[in-house]
Amino acid sequence: MAIDLPPVMPPQLATPAQVSAYSAVAAAELSATINGTNVRVLGNRYLADSEVKNILSSARTPAEGIINLTKRYYQSGHLLVRIRYAREGDGVIVFVEQLTLSEIRGDAEIQPYFEGLAGDSDLSISEFDRARILANLKAERGGYEYSMSYQETGNNAVALVMTKTAVENYDRTDFILEANNKGSRFLGRYFGLAGIKHDFENGTELSLAYQTTFADLGESRDGDSLDQFSLSIDHPFVSGLYGIDLSYVEYSRDPQVAQTQTGLCILGLIGCGITSSVTTVNLDAEILQAAFRGEQILFSGVDSRLSVTEKVEHVDSVVEQAGSSSKLLEETYQVVDIGLKYQKARYKTEELPGAQLNMGINFLAGFGDGGTLDNYGEYQAAFAQQFPGTAIPDVVPAARTAEFLALQANARYMVQIAEDTLLSFAANAQFADEQLPQQQQFVLGGMNTLSAYLPGVLVGDEGYYINATLEKTFNWNEYKISPSIFAEYGATWFNNASSSFGDTQAIADAGVRLRIEFSDNLFTEFVAALPVYDDVSNNDDLDTFEADFYWRIRFTF
C-alpha cells in the first residue's frame, strides 16, 4: 500500500515525575505475576480486566508482557494508546495513557484527506482507515508512497508526520490488447479489444477502449459488424470516489427470421405466430450509455469495510430495420442506482482458515418514456385488429416500461481450505416489478455465467445465478497458474407474462477453468463446461446456444 496504517506506539520508560503524576490520578488497578515478578497496570480503559490479566500471565517476562499488551491495544483498534513503565521495588508498574492527535503534517496534496482527524482524543483504526482509503488510491495512482512517524507536541499529544517519496520507475500508462471468443448477447463470437489506462499525478485515472468483432472468423450469429467505444474517468476526492462512464455501441445483423402470419419473429421484438416462410432482415442498432457514479466509505477497519454507491445513468437504445424509418426498438430512459457494499475478512489462525465475504445490494429506479416503451395498450389494440383471434404476445418492446423498480443483490464467500487452495461460493440475483428495458434485463450465459452456453441463453426481467468453485494456485517464477473446477445454476423469467415467457427457465452446468498470469503483462484464460440440467420451454433453441469452450488472452504493457 502507498499509505499504510500508522505504526504501533512503542512502550517508553516513565520518569520518576511521571510515575508520581500517574499514580496520583489513576484509579483502577490490575495486577498479575509474570515469572515471579508482580506487574501492576494503571489506566486501562479499553480492554476487559480479564483480558489484561491473561495477556500478562501468559508472558514469559515482564518485557514480553508489556510488548504484548501494547500490541493488543493496537489490534483492538486504538492507535494512540501508549504504555509507560517503570521499576517499582521488586515489581513493575505500567501506565496506560491515551494520546491526542494534535495535527497531521504532510504535503498539501495528501493532508486534506486527514484534516478531520486533527484533535481526535481517541483515534481509532477505523477512523484513520476511512480517511486513508481514498488518500491511498490518490497516492498509488500518483506514484508516491508515504512513511509515517509520530512527533511529540506536548500535553499528551502527538503529530502524525507523513513523509512523501516517489516510487522508482513508476509507469503511469498501461496499453492493453485482448483477443477472445467470449461472444455477445447480440452477435459475434470472436472479439478484439484495444485500450489504454493512464494514471495522472493528481490521482485521476482515465481509461479508453475500443472493441470489435471478427465476423469473418465464423460463429458470428448472423452478425455483420460491431464497434464499441468506451471511456471512463474518475478521481478520489476527499468526500469520495467520483467518475463518469461513457459507452457507445453500434452493430449490424442480417438474421434469417421466420415470416409468420403475425409478423417477423426478430429477437423477440415482434410477436411470433404460424410460420409460413423464412427471410433475411437487415438490422442496425445503436446503444448509448452515459453515467455519473460515486462511492463513499462509511466504515473501514482492519478486517471489514462498508461503503455506499450511487449512479445516475442515461440510456438510449435503438434497433431499426435497414432502409426503413420504422424502429423495432427505441428505448430512452434514466436510472438512479443506490447501493451498499460490504466486505469482511478473516485472517488465518492456528484454529481457523482465512476467509473473506463480499456482499452488495443495489436499489434501482427507472424513469422516462418515449419510443417503444410504455406502449402496450396501443400495441394490443393494433394487434387484435390486424390479427383477430390470435393470442396477443405479452413479451414485446411495447410491454416494457421505463417506470420500474428493481433490486440487485450479490454475495461471494471464499475460504482457504488448504495451502493455495480456495473454495468459493457466489450468487447474484435481480428482482423487478415490471418488464424492463433491454439493457436492464437479467442475462446469463457466456464465459462467466453458464459457460456451457453462449451469452443470452437465458434472458428475463428477473433471475438468479449461483456458483461453486474449487481453485488451486501454483506459483513458478513470475508465473501464476490457477486451475479450477466449478458447477453453476441459473434461472430467469419475465414479469407480467401469462405465456411461457413468464415461466421459470433454468439451466445447470459444470466445467473447468484455467488461468495463467505472467507478472503484470500477460493474462490468459480457458473455460470449458458441459450441460448438466435444463428446464426450458424450447430445447431446440437451447441446442443452438451450446458453446464448446471459451478463451481469452490479454497483454498489458
C-alpha positions in Angstrom: 0.0 0.0 0.0 1.1 3.5 -0.7 -0.1 4.6 2.7 -0.1 2.1 5.4 -1.6 2.3 8.9 0.4 4.3 11.5 3.0 2.2 13.4 2.4 0.8 16.9 3.5 3.3 19.6 6.5 1.7 21.3 6.5 1.4 25.1 8.5 4.1 26.9 10.3 4.2 30.2 8.5 6.5 32.7 10.4 9.1 34.6 10.0 9.4 38.4 8.0 12.6 38.0 5.6 10.8 35.6 5.3 7.9 38.0 4.2 10.2 40.7 1.8 12.1 38.5 0.2 8.9 37.1 -0.1 7.2 40.5 -1.9 10.3 41.9 -4.7 10.3 39.2 -5.0 6.7 38.2 -7.9 4.9 39.9 -8.4 1.3 38.6 -5.5 -1.1 39.1 -4.9 -4.5 37.8 -2.1 -6.9 38.7 -0.6 -10.1 37.6 2.5 -12.2 38.3 5.0 -12.8 35.5 7.7 -15.3 36.3 7.7 -14.3 40.0 7.5 -10.5 39.2 4.5 -8.5 40.2 3.2 -6.3 37.4 0.7 -3.5 38.2 -1.3 -1.8 35.4 -2.9 1.6 35.9 -5.2 3.4 33.5 -6.7 0.6 31.5 -9.9 1.7 29.8 -10.4 -0.3 26.6 -9.7 -3.9 27.4 -11.5 -6.2 29.8 -9.7 -6.8 33.1 -9.6 -10.5 32.5 -8.0 -9.9 29.1 -5.3 -7.7 30.5 -4.5 -10.3 33.2 -4.5 -13.1 30.7 -2.0 -11.2 28.4 0.3 -10.6 31.3 0.1 -14.0 32.9 0.8 -15.8 29.6 4.1 -13.8 29.1 7.4 -15.3 30.0 8.9 -12.0 31.1 7.6 -8.5 32.2 9.1 -7.1 29.0 7.2 -9.6 26.8 4.0 -8.8 28.7 4.4 -5.1 28.1 5.0 -5.6 24.4 2.1 -7.9 24.0 -0.2 -5.5 25.9 0.9 -2.7 23.6 0.1 -4.8 20.5 -3.3 -5.8 21.9 -4.4 -2.2 22.4 -3.4 -1.5 18.7 -5.1 -4.7 17.4 -8.3 -3.7 19.3 -8.3 -0.5 17.2 -6.8 2.1 19.4 -3.9 3.8 17.5 -2.7 6.4 20.1 -2.6 4.3 23.2 0.9 4.4 24.7 2.3 2.4 27.6 4.9 3.7 30.0 6.6 1.5 32.6 9.0 1.8 35.5 10.6 -0.5 38.1 8.9 -0.4 41.5 11.0 -2.2 44.0 10.9 -5.9 43.0 7.9 -5.3 40.7 7.0 -3.3 37.6 4.3 -0.6 37.3 2.7 0.0 33.9 0.7 3.2 33.0 -1.7 3.2 30.0 -2.3 6.6 28.5 -4.5 7.8 25.7 -2.8 10.5 23.5 -4.5 13.1 21.3 -3.7 13.6 17.7 -2.8 17.3 17.5 -2.2 17.6 13.8 -1.3 15.9 10.5 2.0 17.0 9.0 2.4 16.3 5.3 2.4 17.7 1.8 -0.6 19.8 0.7 -1.9 17.2 -1.7 -2.5 14.5 0.9 -3.2 16.5 4.0 -6.8 17.4 3.3 -7.9 13.7 3.4 -6.8 13.5 7.1 -7.8 17.0 8.3 -10.9 15.8 10.0 -8.8 13.6 12.4 -6.9 16.5 14.0 -7.9 17.0 17.6 -9.2 13.4 18.0 -8.7 12.4 21.6 -9.2 8.7 21.0 -8.2 8.0 17.4 -9.2 4.5 16.2 -8.0 2.4 13.3 -11.4 2.6 11.7 -11.4 6.4 11.8 -8.0 6.6 10.3 -8.6 3.9 7.7 -11.7 5.5 6.5 -9.7 8.6 5.6 -6.7 6.6 4.4 -8.5 4.6 1.6 -9.1 7.5 -0.8 -5.7 9.1 0.1 -4.0 5.7 -0.6 -5.7 5.5 -4.0 -4.6 9.0 -4.9 -1.0 8.2 -3.8 -0.9 4.9 -5.7 -2.1 6.5 -8.9 0.2 9.4 -8.5 3.3 7.2 -8.0 4.1 8.1 -4.4 4.5 6.3 -1.1 4.2 7.8 2.4 6.0 6.7 5.5 4.6 7.7 8.9 6.1 8.6 12.3 5.0 10.4 15.4 6.3 13.6 16.8 5.6 14.8 20.4 3.8 18.1 20.6 3.3 18.3 24.4 0.3 17.8 26.7 -0.1 14.1 25.9 -0.5 14.9 22.2 1.4 13.8 19.1 1.5 14.9 15.5 1.4 12.3 12.7 4.2 13.1 10.2 3.7 11.8 6.7 6.9 11.7 4.6 6.5 11.5 0.8 8.8 9.6 -1.5 8.4 8.9 -5.2 8.1 5.3 -6.4 11.1 4.3 -8.6 10.4 3.6 -12.3 6.7 4.2 -11.8 4.8 3.6 -15.1 1.6 5.7 -15.3 0.3 4.2 -18.6 -0.9 0.7 -19.5 -1.6 -0.3 -23.0 -4.0 -3.3 -23.3 -4.6 -5.7 -26.2 -7.0 -8.6 -25.9 -8.5 -11.3 -28.1 -11.2 -13.7 -27.0 -14.2 -15.7 -28.1 -16.5 -14.6 -25.3 -19.3 -13.9 -27.7 -22.1 -11.4 -27.2 -25.8 -11.5 -26.5 -26.4 -9.8 -29.8 -23.9 -11.0 -32.3 -20.3 -12.3 -32.8 -18.1 -14.9 -31.2 -14.6 -13.6 -31.7 -13.7 -10.2 -30.4 -10.7 -7.9 -30.2 -10.1 -5.1 -27.8 -7.5 -2.3 -27.6 -7.4 0.0 -24.6 -5.3 2.5 -22.7 -5.3 3.3 -19.0 -3.4 6.3 -17.7 -3.0 7.5 -14.1 -2.4 11.2 -13.6 -0.2 12.6 -10.8 -3.2 14.2 -9.1 -4.9 10.8 -8.7 -7.2 10.9 -11.7 -7.5 7.7 -13.8 -8.6 7.7 -17.4 -9.5 4.6 -19.4 -10.3 4.4 -23.1 -11.2 1.2 -25.0 -12.3 0.0 -28.4 -13.8 -3.4 -29.1 -14.8 -5.0 -32.4 -15.9 -8.4 -33.6 -14.2 -10.6 -36.2 -17.2 -11.8 -38.1 -15.1 -13.4 -40.8 -13.9 -16.0 -38.4 -17.4 -17.5 -38.2 -19.9 -18.2 -35.5 -21.0 -14.6 -35.7 -24.7 -15.4 -35.2 -25.6 -13.6 -38.4 -23.5 -10.6 -37.3 -22.0 -8.2 -39.8 -20.1 -5.7 -37.7 -19.8 -4.3 -34.2 -18.0 -1.3 -32.9 -17.9 -0.4 -29.2 -16.2 2.7 -27.7 -15.9 3.3 -24.0 -14.5 6.0 -21.8 -14.2 6.1 -18.0 -12.6 8.7 -15.8 -12.7 9.1 -12.0 -10.9 10.9 -9.2 -10.6 10.2 -5.5 -11.9 13.4 -3.9 -11.8 13.9 -0.1 -15.5 13.2 0.1 -15.5 10.1 -2.1 -14.5 8.5 -5.5 -16.5 10.1 -8.3 -16.4 9.3 -12.0 -18.1 9.4 -15.4 -18.6 6.4 -17.7 -19.5 6.7 -21.4 -20.2 3.8 -23.8 -21.3 3.8 -27.5 -22.1 0.6 -29.4 -23.3 0.2 -33.0 -23.8 -3.1 -34.7 -25.4 -4.6 -37.8 -27.0 -8.0 -38.2 -28.5 -9.9 -41.1 -30.5 -12.6 -39.4 -32.7 -15.1 -41.2 -36.0 -15.0 -39.4 -39.4 -16.7 -39.6 -42.0 -14.8 -41.6 -45.3 -15.5 -39.9 -48.9 -14.6 -40.1 -48.4 -12.1 -37.3 -45.1 -10.6 -38.5 -41.4 -11.1 -38.2 -40.0 -13.1 -35.2 -37.0 -10.9 -34.7 -35.1 -11.1 -31.4 -38.4 -11.1 -29.6 -39.1 -7.7 -30.9 -42.4 -8.7 -32.6 -44.7 -11.5 -31.7 -44.5 -14.9 -33.4 -47.3 -16.9 -34.9 -47.6 -19.6 -37.6 -44.5 -19.9 -39.8 -45.0 -19.5 -43.5 -41.6 -18.6 -44.8 -38.0 -17.5 -44.0 -36.5 -14.2 -45.0 -33.3 -12.2 -44.3 -33.7 -8.9 -42.4 -31.0 -6.2 -42.1 -30.9 -4.7 -38.6 -28.9 -1.7 -37.4 -28.5 -0.9 -33.7 -27.1 1.9 -31.6 -26.7 1.9 -27.8 -25.6 5.0 -25.9 -25.0 4.9 -22.2 -23.7 7.7 -20.0 -23.4 7.5 -16.2 -22.2 9.6 -13.3 -21.1 7.4 -10.3 -19.8 7.9 -6.8 -18.7 5.9 -3.8 -18.2 6.9 -0.2 -16.6 4.9 2.6 -18.9 4.7 5.6 -16.7 2.4 7.7 -13.4 0.7 7.3 -11.3 -1.3 9.7 -8.5 -3.9 9.6 -10.9 -6.7 8.6 -14.1 -5.1 7.3 -15.4 -2.2 5.1 -18.8 -0.7 4.3 -19.4 1.8 1.5 -22.3 3.4 -0.3 -22.5 3.8 -4.0 -24.7 5.8 -6.3 -25.1 6.1 -10.1 -27.3 8.1 -12.4 -27.4 6.7 -15.9 -28.9 7.7 -19.2 -29.6 5.0 -21.8 -30.6 5.5 -25.4 -31.1 2.2 -27.3 -32.4 1.9 -30.9 -32.8 -1.1 -33.2 -34.2 -0.5 -36.7 -34.6 -2.3 -40.0 -32.0 -1.0 -42.5 -33.5 1.2 -45.2 -36.7 1.8 -43.1 -37.7 4.6 -40.9 -39.6 2.2 -38.7 -37.8 1.5 -35.4 -38.3 -2.0 -34.0 -36.9 -0.9 -30.6 -36.5 2.6 -29.2 -35.8 2.9 -25.5 -34.7 6.2 -23.9 -34.8 6.4 -20.1 -32.8 7.2 -17.0 -31.9 5.0 -14.0 -31.0 6.0 -10.4 -29.0 3.3 -8.6 -28.2 3.4 -4.9 -26.2 0.6 -3.4 -24.3 -0.7 -0.4 -21.1 -2.8 -0.5 -19.7 -4.8 2.5 -16.6 -6.9 2.8 -15.4 -8.9 5.8 -12.1 -10.7 6.0 -10.9 -13.4 8.5 -7.2 -13.8 8.7 -5.7 -17.3 9.0 -5.0 -18.5 12.5 -4.0 -21.8 14.0 -7.6 -22.6 14.7 -9.4 -21.2 11.6 -8.6 -20.8 7.9 -8.5 -17.5 6.1 -11.8 -16.4 4.6 -13.5 -13.4 3.0 -17.1 -12.4 2.5 -18.2 -9.8 -0.1 -21.8 -8.6 -0.3 -23.6 -6.0 -2.2 -27.2 -4.7 -2.7 -28.5 -2.1 -5.2 -31.8 -0.4 -5.4 -32.7 0.9 -8.9 -35.5 3.2 -10.1 -36.1 3.9 -13.7 -38.0 6.9 -15.2 -38.6 8.5 -18.6 -40.7 7.5 -21.6 -40.8 7.6 -25.4 -40.2 5.3 -28.3 -41.4 1.8 -27.9 -41.6 1.9 -24.1 -44.9 2.1 -22.2 -46.9 1.5 -25.4 -48.5 -1.9 -24.8 -52.1 -0.7 -24.8 -51.8 0.7 -28.4 -49.9 -2.5 -29.4 -52.7 -4.7 -28.1 -55.3 -2.8 -30.0 -53.4 -2.7 -33.2 -52.5 -6.4 -33.0 -56.1 -7.5 -32.2 -57.4 -5.5 -35.1 -54.8 -6.9 -37.6 -54.9 -10.5 -36.4 -58.2 -11.2 -34.8 -58.5 -14.4 -32.8 -54.7 -14.7 -32.4 -53.2 -14.6 -28.9 -51.5 -11.3 -28.3 -47.8 -11.6 -27.4 -47.1 -10.4 -23.9 -43.3 -10.1 -24.0 -42.5 -7.4 -26.6 -40.8 -4.0 -26.5 -44.1 -2.2 -26.2 -44.8 -4.1 -22.9 -41.6 -2.7 -21.4 -41.6 0.4 -19.2 -39.1 3.0 -18.1 -41.0 3.4 -14.8 -39.7 0.4 -12.8 -38.2 -0.5 -9.5 -35.5 -3.2 -9.2 -33.4 -4.9 -6.6 -30.0 -6.4 -7.4 -28.1 -8.5 -4.8 -24.8 -10.3 -4.9 -22.6 -12.3 -2.5 -19.4 -14.2 -2.6 -17.7 -16.3 0.2 -14.2 -17.6 -0.2 -12.3 -19.8 2.3 -8.8 -21.2 2.1 -9.2 -24.9 2.7 -5.5 -25.7 2.1 -2.3 -24.0 1.1 -3.0 -22.0 -2.1 -6.4 -23.8 -2.4 -9.6 -21.7 -2.4 -13.2 -22.8 -2.2 -15.7 -20.1 -3.1 -19.4 -19.8 -3.4 -21.1 -16.9 -5.3 -24.6 -15.8 -6.0 -26.3 -12.9 -7.6 -30.0 -12.1 -8.4 -32.3 -9.4 -9.8 -35.9 -8.8 -8.9 -38.2 -6.2 -10.5 -41.8 -5.1 -10.6 -42.3 -4.7 -14.3 -41.0 -5.7 -17.7 -37.6 -4.0 -18.1 -35.9 -2.2 -20.9 -33.5 -4.4 -22.9 -30.3 -3.0 -21.2 -31.7 -3.7 -17.7 -32.6 -7.3 -18.3 -31.0 -10.2 -16.4 -28.8 -12.1 -18.9 -27.0 -15.4 -18.4 -24.6 -17.4 -20.5 -21.0 -16.8 -21.6 -17.6 -17.1 -20.1 -18.5 -16.2 -16.6 -22.1 -17.5 -16.2 -23.5 -20.8 -17.5 -20.3 -21.4 -19.5 -21.7 -24.3 -21.4 -23.7 -21.8 -23.4 -23.4 -18.6 -25.3 -24.4 -15.2 -23.8 -28.1 -14.7 -23.9 -29.1 -18.4 -23.4 -31.3 -17.2 -20.6 -32.8 -13.7 -20.5 -35.5 -12.3 -18.2 -36.7 -9.4 -16.1 -35.8 -11.3 -13.0 -33.4 -14.2 -12.2 -30.7 -15.6 -10.1 -27.3 -17.3 -10.5 -25.3 -19.4 -8.1 -21.8 -20.9 -8.5 -19.4 -23.1 -6.5 -15.7 -23.2 -7.5 -12.6 -25.0 -6.2 -9.3 -23.4 -7.3 -5.7 -24.3 -6.8 -2.9 -21.9 -7.5 0.7 -22.8 -8.4 3.4 -20.2 -8.4 6.5 -20.7 -10.6 9.0 -17.8 -11.0 6.8 -15.0 -12.2 4.0 -17.3 -13.4 0.8 -17.9 -11.5 -1.2 -20.9 -12.8 -4.7 -21.4 -11.4 -6.7 -24.5 -12.5 -10.2 -24.8 -11.1 -13.4 -26.8 -11.3 -16.9 -25.3 -11.0 -20.6 -26.0 -11.0 -23.3 -23.4 -11.7 -27.0 -22.9 -11.9 -29.1 -20.1 -13.2 -32.7 -19.2 -13.9 -34.7 -16.3 -15.4 -38.3 -15.3 -16.1 -40.3 -12.4 -17.4 -42.8 -10.3 -15.5 -46.5 -9.8 -16.4 -46.4 -12.7 -18.8 -49.1 -15.4 -18.9 -47.3 -17.2 -21.8 -44.4 -19.5 -21.5 -42.1 -16.4 -21.2 -43.4 -16.0 -17.7 -42.3 -19.5 -16.7 -39.0 -20.0 -15.0 -36.3 -21.2 -17.4 -33.4 -22.9 -15.6 -30.0 -24.4 -16.6 -27.1 -26.0 -14.8 -23.7 -27.0 -16.0 -20.2 -27.9 -14.7 -16.8 -27.4 -16.1 -13.1 -26.5 -15.7 -11.2 -23.2 -15.9 -7.5 -22.5 -16.3 -6.0 -19.1 -15.6 -2.3 -18.3 -16.3 -0.7 -15.0 -15.4 2.8 -13.8 -16.1 3.9 -10.8 -14.0 1.5 -7.9 -14.8 2.0 -8.3 -18.6 0.1 -11.5 -19.6 -3.3 -12.9 -18.6 -4.9 -15.9 -20.4 -7.9 -17.9 -19.5 -9.6 -21.1 -20.8 -13.1 -22.3 -19.9 -14.9 -25.5 -20.9 -18.2 -26.7 -19.5 -20.9 -29.3 -20.2 -24.7 -29.1 -19.6 -25.9 -30.9 -16.6 -29.6 -30.0 -16.3 -32.1 -27.8 -18.1 -35.8 -26.9 -17.6 -36.6 -24.7 -20.6 -39.7 -24.3 -22.8 -37.8 -24.7 -26.1 -35.0 -27.3 -26.2 -34.3 -26.8 -29.9 -33.3 -23.2 -29.3 -31.2 -24.3 -26.3 -29.1 -26.5 -28.6 -28.2 -23.6 -30.8 -26.7 -21.8 -27.8 -24.2 -24.5 -26.8 -20.6 -23.5 -26.7 -17.6 -25.9 -26.8 -15.2 -23.7 -24.9 -14.1 -20.1 -24.2 -10.7 -18.5 -24.2 -9.1 -15.1 -23.9 -5.6 -13.6 -23.9 -4.7 -10.2 -22.7 -1.4 -8.3 -23.0 -0.6 -5.3 -20.8 2.5 -3.3 -21.5 
